[in-house]
Amino acid sequence: MGVALPWDWASADESPRAPFLESLAVYVGQGVDHNLLDLPRSILGGDIAWEASYFAGIGLSGTFGTFGEDIPSLGDNPLGKIRHGCEVVVAKHHGLQDNLEAGAAYLLRTPDAPRAVGSNFLAAGLCWRF
């Protein structure tokens, strides 16, 4: 289970070529002893098996621009409005695990809706434990 507290410096829709670093997120969490498919039922039933395993981390993310800026033929196409960028996360585990973890992902984001935030609809990346 984890909690993310994002802080956005600027909306990517305001300036497609905004400074690369757009958001900073802080993550904290505690492990549970559940199968992922059983977890929703355990949460709703209040029967969560907490483990003595914790983590804290920080994530930085940014946008490179839109596909329309990088591929001119997509400029007026809905695909041209998709933003792409990356996220880097560093976390420290303690308790049952005692290690650092670093991850990086390439992200695709939909355009922001009015009065709402965009959503990542694809992310692919690597993670390494130290």
C-alpha positions as a Markdown table, in Angstrom:
| # | Residue | x | y | z |
|---|---|---|---|---|
| 1 | Met | 0.0 | 0.0 | 0.0 |
| 2 | Gly | 1.4 | 3.5 | -0.7 |
| 3 | Val | 0.5 | 7.1 | -0.7 |
| 4 | Ala | 1.7 | 9.6 | -3.3 |
| 5 | Leu | 1.8 | 13.3 | -2.7 |
| 6 | Pro | 2.5 | 14.9 | -6.1 |
| 7 | Trp | 3.5 | 18.5 | -6.4 |
| 8 | Asp | 3.3 | 19.9 | -10.0 |
| 9 | Trp | 5.3 | 23.0 | -10.9 |
| 10 | Ala | 3.3 | 23.6 | -14.1 |
| 11 | Ser | 0.7 | 21.9 | -16.2 |
| 12 | Ala | 2.2 | 20.4 | -19.4 |
| 13 | Asp | -0.8 | 21.8 | -21.4 |
| 14 | Glu | 0.2 | 25.4 | -20.5 |
| 15 | Ser | 3.5 | 25.1 | -22.3 |
| 16 | Pro | 4.3 | 21.9 | -24.2 |
| 17 | Arg | 8.0 | 22.7 | -24.0 |
| 18 | Ala | 7.9 | 23.5 | -20.3 |
| 19 | Pro | 11.0 | 22.9 | -18.2 |
| 20 | Phe | 11.8 | 19.2 | -18.2 |
| 21 | Leu | 11.2 | 18.7 | -14.4 |
| 22 | Glu | 7.5 | 19.1 | -13.9 |
| 23 | Ser | 6.6 | 17.2 | -10.8 |
| 24 | Leu | 8.0 | 15.9 | -7.6 |
| 25 | Ala | 6.3 | 13.0 | -5.7 |
| 26 | Val | 6.9 | 11.6 | -2.3 |
| 27 | Tyr | 6.0 | 8.0 | -1.6 |
| 28 | Val | 5.6 | 6.2 | 1.7 |
| 29 | Gly | 4.2 | 2.7 | 2.2 |
| 30 | Gln | 3.9 | -0.5 | 4.2 |
| 31 | Gly | 3.9 | -4.0 | 2.9 |
| 32 | Val | 1.0 | -6.4 | 3.1 |
| 33 | Asp | 0.9 | -10.2 | 2.9 |
| 34 | His | -1.8 | -10.6 | 0.2 |
| 35 | Asn | -2.2 | -11.8 | -3.3 |
| 36 | Leu | -2.8 | -8.8 | -5.6 |
| 37 | Leu | -6.2 | -10.3 | -6.7 |
| 38 | Asp | -7.3 | -10.8 | -3.1 |
| 39 | Leu | -6.2 | -7.3 | -1.9 |
| 40 | Pro | -9.4 | -5.3 | -2.9 |
| 41 | Arg | -11.6 | -7.8 | -0.9 |
| 42 | Ser | -9.2 | -7.6 | 2.1 |
| 43 | Ile | -9.2 | -3.8 | 2.0 |
| 44 | Leu | -13.1 | -3.6 | 1.8 |
| 45 | Gly | -13.4 | -6.2 | 4.5 |
| 46 | Gly | -10.9 | -4.5 | 6.8 |
| 47 | Asp | -8.8 | -7.7 | 7.0 |
| 48 | Ile | -5.4 | -6.4 | 5.9 |
| 49 | Ala | -2.4 | -8.5 | 6.9 |
| 50 | Trp | 0.2 | -5.8 | 7.4 |
| 51 | Glu | 3.9 | -6.7 | 7.3 |
| 52 | Ala | 6.9 | -5.2 | 9.1 |
| 53 | Ser | 8.1 | -3.9 | 5.8 |
| 54 | Tyr | 8.2 | -0.2 | 4.9 |
| 55 | Phe | 9.5 | 2.1 | 2.2 |
| 56 | Ala | 9.9 | 5.8 | 1.5 |
| 57 | Gly | 10.9 | 7.3 | -1.8 |
| 58 | Ile | 11.0 | 10.3 | -4.1 |
| 59 | Gly | 10.1 | 10.5 | -7.7 |
| 60 | Leu | 10.9 | 13.1 | -10.4 |
| 61 | Ser | 9.1 | 13.3 | -13.7 |
| 62 | Gly | 9.0 | 15.5 | -16.7 |
| 63 | Thr | 7.7 | 15.8 | -20.3 |
| 64 | Phe | 9.8 | 15.9 | -23.4 |
| 65 | Gly | 6.9 | 17.4 | -25.4 |
| 66 | Thr | 4.0 | 16.1 | -27.5 |
| 67 | Phe | 4.1 | 13.6 | -30.4 |
| 68 | Gly | 2.7 | 16.4 | -32.6 |
| 69 | Glu | 5.7 | 18.6 | -31.9 |
| 70 | Asp | 8.1 | 15.8 | -32.6 |
| 71 | Ile | 6.3 | 14.2 | -35.5 |
| 72 | Pro | 4.8 | 17.1 | -37.6 |
| 73 | Ser | 2.4 | 14.8 | -39.5 |
| 74 | Leu | 0.6 | 14.0 | -36.2 |
| 75 | Gly | 0.1 | 17.7 | -35.4 |
| 76 | Asp | -3.7 | 17.8 | -36.0 |
| 77 | Asn | -4.2 | 14.2 | -35.2 |
| 78 | Pro | -5.5 | 13.2 | -31.6 |
| 79 | Leu | -2.2 | 11.2 | -31.3 |
| 80 | Gly | -0.3 | 14.4 | -31.7 |
| 81 | Lys | -1.6 | 15.7 | -28.4 |
| 82 | Ile | -0.2 | 12.8 | -26.4 |
| 83 | Arg | 2.7 | 13.9 | -24.2 |
| 84 | His | 5.7 | 11.7 | -23.6 |
| 85 | Gly | 8.4 | 11.9 | -20.9 |
| 86 | Cys | 10.0 | 9.9 | -18.2 |
| 87 | Glu | 10.0 | 9.4 | -14.4 |
| 88 | Val | 12.8 | 8.4 | -12.1 |
| 89 | Val | 12.1 | 7.0 | -8.6 |
| 90 | Val | 14.5 | 6.2 | -5.8 |
| 91 | Ala | 13.2 | 4.4 | -2.7 |
| 92 | Lys | 14.6 | 3.0 | 0.5 |
| 93 | His | 13.1 | -0.2 | 1.9 |
| 94 | His | 13.5 | -1.2 | 5.6 |
| 95 | Gly | 12.0 | -3.9 | 7.8 |
| 96 | Leu | 11.7 | -7.3 | 6.1 |
| 97 | Gln | 13.8 | -5.8 | 3.2 |
| 98 | Asp | 16.8 | -3.5 | 3.7 |
| 99 | Asn | 17.8 | -2.1 | 0.4 |
| 100 | Leu | 17.7 | 0.9 | -2.0 |
| 101 | Glu | 15.6 | 0.7 | -5.2 |
| 102 | Ala | 15.9 | 2.9 | -8.3 |
| 103 | Gly | 13.6 | 2.8 | -11.2 |
| 104 | Ala | 13.1 | 4.7 | -14.5 |
| 105 | Ala | 10.1 | 4.6 | -16.8 |
| 106 | Tyr | 9.1 | 6.1 | -20.2 |
| 107 | Leu | 5.6 | 7.6 | -19.9 |
| 108 | Leu | 2.8 | 8.4 | -22.3 |
| 109 | Arg | 0.2 | 10.9 | -21.0 |
| 110 | Thr | -3.2 | 11.9 | -22.3 |
| 111 | Pro | -4.0 | 15.6 | -22.6 |
| 112 | Asp | -5.3 | 17.2 | -19.4 |
| 113 | Ala | -9.1 | 17.6 | -19.2 |
| 114 | Pro | -10.4 | 21.0 | -18.1 |
| 115 | Arg | -10.2 | 21.2 | -14.3 |
| 116 | Ala | -8.6 | 17.8 | -14.1 |
| 117 | Val | -5.2 | 16.1 | -14.5 |
| 118 | Gly | -4.1 | 13.9 | -17.3 |
| 119 | Ser | -3.6 | 10.3 | -16.8 |
| 120 | Asn | -0.7 | 8.0 | -17.7 |
| 121 | Phe | -1.9 | 5.4 | -20.0 |
| 122 | Leu | 1.3 | 3.6 | -20.7 |
| 123 | Ala | 4.6 | 3.3 | -18.8 |
| 124 | Ala | 7.5 | 1.0 | -19.4 |
| 125 | Gly | 10.7 | 0.9 | -17.4 |
| 126 | Leu | 13.4 | -0.8 | -15.4 |
| 127 | Cys | 13.9 | -1.2 | -11.7 |
| 128 | Trp | 17.1 | -2.2 | -9.8 |
| 129 | Arg | 17.6 | -3.1 | -6.2 |
| 130 | Phe | 20.9 | -2.2 | -4.5 |
